[in-house]
Amino acid sequence: MSTATLGAPFVHPALFYRGEEQYTAGTVPFVRAGLAAGEAVAVAVPGPRLELIRAGLGPSGAGVRFLDMTEVGRNPGRIIPGVLRAFADAHADGGRVRIIGEPIWPGRTAVEYPACVQHEALINSAFRDREVTILCPYDADELEPDVLADAHATHPVVIDGDTPLPSAAYDPQRAIARYNEPLPHPRGAASVAFDAQELPKARYFAVQEAERLGLAGVRLQDLTLAVAELTTNSVLHGGGSGTLWIWAEDKRIVCEVRDHGRLTDPLAGRRPPARDQPGGRGLLLVHYVADLVRVHTAQDGTTIRFYLAR
């Protein structure tokens, strides 16, 4: 597969594979072509698939950056800034960059999936006009048909077999809007309203509730940081006030902040800020410490919800 075939500068194909043989046939030559062209290459896929690619490359894979996506991409909102942009930016002066990224695999939960689709759609904006190729494999045997349909919407090119073909369903903005889902909280969830004067009260409330629900140690520190960032954002950018909810869900603590602001930039929190930029790091920090972040924004306000494993 050549990048010339798929177009330039940014190339973002989905690879539909069936079984290990098709997986290696679609990924290993892609990596080898990048290495032969002198491109920087990274592979971020789930662990077992990572080993397939590593084995297929043999010694020639010594220069490839390998990452287990189940770890670095557990929170889909962290993949663009922490994996894709981090690698591409580090090699920005060396010509085209080539990455395999598999953010959607069998086992992704229903609560994670909307954030995964939005991530795939936002890649197209995050890398527009950059000399980068990102190949996204999809397990066509194990994933539901709706997942493959979403891949057609978020990728301009789909490889199903040997030939890359333009996707007639490509519409990333529609995919982003479709999964901008309301996030109702469960009945009985503990909550507190806050404004600028009551920020310390809201943060103390969240920490006390999280401790009561079993959060401790580093995870409690992560929650403290995330709550501080989100409540401050509500006061500064969300109309001056908001409401915080917190509850337990399975083995996770869930916390959300709602305010009257409207998040107009879909890449907010997923775009690394410039070094000389004074602010703009709050939501990015939340993505880095949380296991999952979900966002719903509408005319009357925005909800940002994050999940932490206990």
C-alpha positions in Angstrom: 0.0 0.0 0.0 1.5 3.3 -1.0 0.6 6.7 0.4 0.5 8.0 -3.2 -2.3 5.6 -3.9 -4.3 6.9 -1.0 -3.6 10.6 -1.4 -1.6 13.2 0.5 -0.6 14.8 2.7 -2.8 13.2 5.4 -3.9 9.6 4.9 -6.3 7.7 7.2 -7.4 4.3 5.9 -9.4 1.7 7.8 -8.2 -1.9 7.4 -10.9 -4.6 7.7 -9.2 -7.9 8.5 -10.5 -11.4 9.1 -8.2 -13.6 11.1 -4.5 -13.4 11.9 -3.3 -14.1 8.4 -5.2 -11.1 7.0 -4.0 -9.0 9.9 -0.4 -9.6 9.3 -0.8 -9.3 5.5 -2.4 -5.9 6.0 -0.1 -4.5 8.6 3.4 -5.9 8.3 4.0 -4.8 4.6 2.6 -1.4 5.6 5.3 -1.1 8.3 8.0 -2.4 6.0 7.1 0.1 3.3 7.4 2.9 5.8 10.8 1.8 7.0 12.0 1.4 3.4 11.0 4.9 2.7 12.9 6.2 5.7 9.7 7.1 7.6 9.3 7.1 11.4 6.9 4.2 12.2 4.9 3.5 15.3 2.5 0.6 16.0 -0.2 1.0 18.7 -2.5 -2.0 18.8 -3.8 -4.4 21.5 -1.1 -6.7 23.0 -1.7 -10.0 21.1 -1.9 -8.1 17.8 1.3 -6.2 18.7 3.1 -9.5 19.0 1.8 -10.7 15.6 3.3 -7.6 13.9 6.5 -7.8 15.9 7.0 -11.4 14.9 6.1 -10.7 11.3 8.7 -8.0 11.1 11.5 -9.9 12.8 14.8 -8.0 13.1 13.6 -5.3 10.6 11.2 -4.0 13.3 14.0 -2.9 15.6 13.4 0.8 14.6 9.6 0.6 15.2 8.0 2.2 18.3 5.6 -0.5 19.7 2.8 0.4 22.1 0.1 -1.7 23.7 -3.1 0.2 22.9 -5.1 -1.4 25.7 -2.7 0.5 28.0 -1.9 3.8 26.3 -5.3 4.0 24.7 -7.6 2.8 27.5 -9.1 6.3 27.5 -9.8 7.0 23.8 -9.5 10.7 24.5 -5.8 10.3 25.3 -4.8 8.7 22.0 -4.5 11.8 19.9 -2.4 13.9 22.2 -0.6 11.1 24.1 0.1 8.6 21.3 -0.5 9.9 17.7 0.5 13.5 18.1 3.2 12.7 20.6 4.9 10.4 18.0 4.2 12.6 15.0 5.3 15.8 16.7 8.6 14.1 17.8 9.4 13.3 14.2 7.9 16.4 12.5 11.2 17.4 11.0 12.0 14.0 9.5 9.4 13.7 6.7 6.3 11.6 6.6 5.3 9.7 9.7 3.5 6.3 9.6 1.4 4.9 12.4 -0.8 1.9 12.9 -3.5 2.6 15.6 -6.2 0.2 16.6 -8.4 2.0 19.1 -11.5 -0.3 18.7 -11.2 -4.0 19.5 -13.6 -6.7 20.7 -14.1 -6.1 24.4 -14.4 -2.4 24.2 -17.5 -1.6 26.4 -20.7 0.2 25.3 -19.8 3.1 27.5 -16.3 3.4 25.9 -17.5 3.0 22.3 -18.9 6.5 21.6 -15.7 8.1 22.7 -13.8 5.7 20.4 -15.9 6.7 17.4 -15.4 10.4 18.1 -11.7 9.8 18.5 -11.6 8.2 15.0 -13.5 11.0 13.5 -11.4 13.7 15.2 -8.2 12.2 13.8 -9.1 13.7 10.5 -9.2 17.3 11.9 -6.2 16.8 14.2 -3.9 15.8 11.3 -5.3 17.7 8.4 -2.6 18.8 6.0 0.2 17.0 7.9 2.5 14.4 6.3 1.1 11.5 8.3 -0.4 8.1 7.5 -2.5 6.4 10.2 -3.8 2.9 9.4 -6.6 1.7 11.7 -7.3 -2.0 11.7 -10.8 -3.4 12.4 -11.6 -7.0 13.3 -14.4 -7.7 10.7 -15.1 -11.1 12.1 -15.6 -10.1 15.8 -16.9 -6.5 15.7 -20.6 -5.7 15.1 -21.8 -4.5 11.7 -22.6 -1.1 13.2 -19.0 -0.7 14.2 -17.8 -1.4 10.7 -20.4 1.1 9.4 -19.0 3.7 11.8 -15.5 3.0 10.4 -16.8 3.9 6.9 -18.1 7.2 8.3 -14.8 8.1 10.1 -12.3 7.0 7.4 -12.1 8.4 3.9 -10.6 5.1 2.6 -11.5 1.6 3.6 -9.4 -1.5 2.7 -11.5 -4.6 2.6 -9.5 -7.1 0.7 -6.5 -6.0 -1.4 -7.8 -2.7 -2.8 -8.1 0.6 -1.0 -11.5 2.2 -1.9 -12.9 5.6 -1.1 -15.7 5.4 1.5 -19.0 6.6 0.2 -20.2 7.0 3.7 -17.3 9.2 4.9 -18.8 11.9 7.1 -16.7 12.5 10.3 -18.7 15.5 11.5 -21.9 13.5 11.4 -20.2 10.7 13.4 -19.1 13.2 16.1 -22.6 14.7 16.3 -24.2 11.2 16.5 -22.2 10.2 19.5 -22.6 13.5 21.3 -25.1 11.7 23.5 -26.9 13.0 26.6 -25.4 11.6 29.8 -28.1 11.1 32.4 -26.8 10.4 35.9 -28.4 7.7 38.1 -31.1 8.5 40.6 -29.6 9.0 44.0 -26.1 10.1 42.8 -24.6 12.5 45.3 -24.3 16.1 44.0 -23.3 19.6 45.0 -23.8 22.9 43.3 -20.9 25.4 43.2 -19.8 28.8 42.1 -16.5 30.7 42.4 -16.9 31.1 46.2 -17.8 27.5 46.7 -15.1 25.8 44.7 -13.2 24.5 47.8 -16.5 23.1 49.1 -17.3 21.2 45.9 -13.8 19.8 45.7 -13.8 18.6 49.4 -17.3 17.1 48.8 -16.0 15.1 45.8 -13.0 13.8 47.7 -15.0 12.8 50.7 -17.6 11.0 48.5 -14.8 9.2 46.5 -13.2 8.0 49.7 -16.5 6.7 51.0 -17.0 4.8 47.7 -13.6 3.1 48.0 -11.2 5.3 46.1 -7.7 5.8 47.6 -4.1 6.5 47.0 -3.0 7.7 43.5 -6.5 7.2 42.1 -7.9 9.6 44.8 -5.2 12.1 43.8 -6.2 11.7 40.2 -9.9 12.5 41.1 -8.8 15.5 43.1 -6.9 16.9 40.1 -9.7 16.2 37.6 -12.4 17.8 39.8 -10.2 20.9 40.4 -9.7 21.3 36.7 -13.3 20.8 35.7 -14.9 22.9 38.4 -12.4 25.8 37.6 -13.3 25.5 33.9 -17.0 25.8 34.8 -16.4 29.0 36.8 -14.1 30.6 34.2 -15.8 29.4 31.0 -19.1 27.7 31.9 -21.2 30.6 33.1 -19.6 31.0 36.5 -21.2 28.0 38.2 -22.0 24.3 37.9 -23.1 21.1 39.5 -20.9 18.1 40.4 -22.2 14.5 40.7 -20.4 11.5 41.9 -21.3 7.8 42.2 -20.0 4.2 41.9 -20.6 2.1 38.8 -19.4 -1.4 38.8 -15.7 -1.2 39.8 -15.4 2.4 38.8 -16.0 5.8 40.4 -17.9 8.2 38.0 -17.7 11.9 38.5 -19.2 14.6 36.2 -19.5 18.3 36.1 -22.3 20.2 34.3 -22.4 23.9 33.6 -24.0 26.4 31.2 -21.1 26.7 28.9 -20.9 25.3 25.4 -17.9 23.4 24.2 -17.5 24.5 20.6 -14.1 22.9 19.8 -14.4 19.1 19.5 -10.6 18.8 19.8 -10.6 20.6 23.2 -8.6 18.4 25.6 -7.2 16.3 22.7 -4.9 18.9 21.2 -1.5 19.4 22.9 -1.2 23.2 23.7 1.7 25.2 22.4 4.5 25.5 24.9 4.0 29.3 25.2 0.2 28.9 25.6 -0.7 30.1 29.1 -3.9 28.0 29.6 -5.9 25.3 27.8 -4.5 22.3 29.7 -7.3 21.5 32.1 -9.4 19.1 30.0 -6.2 17.6 28.6 -5.0 16.8 32.2 -8.4 15.1 32.8 -7.9 12.9 29.8 -4.5 11.9 31.0 -5.5 10.9 34.5 -8.9 9.3 33.8 -9.7 5.9 32.4 -12.5 7.3 30.2 -13.9 10.7 29.5 -17.3 11.3 28.0 -18.6 14.7 26.9 -22.0 16.0 25.9 -22.4 19.6 24.8 -25.6 21.4 23.7 -27.0 24.9 23.4 -27.9 24.9 27.1 -24.7 23.5 28.6 -22.0 21.0 28.7 -21.5 17.8 30.8 -18.0 16.3 31.2 -17.9 12.9 32.9 -14.9 10.9 33.8 -14.3 7.4 35.1 -11.7 6.0 37.5 -11.1 2.4 38.4 -11.1 1.7 42.1 
